[in-house]
Amino acid sequence: HPEVRAVLRDEQRRLGSRGAVMEGRDIGSVVFPDAAVKIFLVAAPDERAARRVRERREPDPGGGLPSSEGPPVAPDLAEALATRDARDEQVNPFVPALDAVPLDTTGSDPDEVLREALAIARERLEASGG
């Protein structure tokens, strides 16, 4: 739905107009093409599936029920994610901005990813004088 995407893009731009950390498949290439720091996060399909399973089984930090009490996990979640990615690719290709720094998070825990992302951000901001 291109019309919905246009409204969301404008709202994202409004929200990030004073500086923000945002994620999304086209944040660095379409929404904020002039951002000083762009990191392109990737992970192996099996890793993404394992993370999704863990997310669904961990309690909601907001006090809700554990996700495992919600919808069941697909038997082959990696395949389901690949199918969704292929479908999404037809509408909005998952391509990094030319100046994005790729960060493969396969095998990394959230703290490791944060440390690496902060190091990239510091390096980029220092290089740009920001």
Secondary structure, 3 states (H helix, E strand, C coil): CHHHHHHHHHHHHHHCCCCCCCCCCCHHHHHCCCCCCCEEEECCHHHHHHHHHHHHHCCCCCCCCCHHHCCCCCCCHHHHHHHHHHHHHHHCCCCCCCCCEEEECCCCCHHHHHHHHHHHHHHHHHHHCC
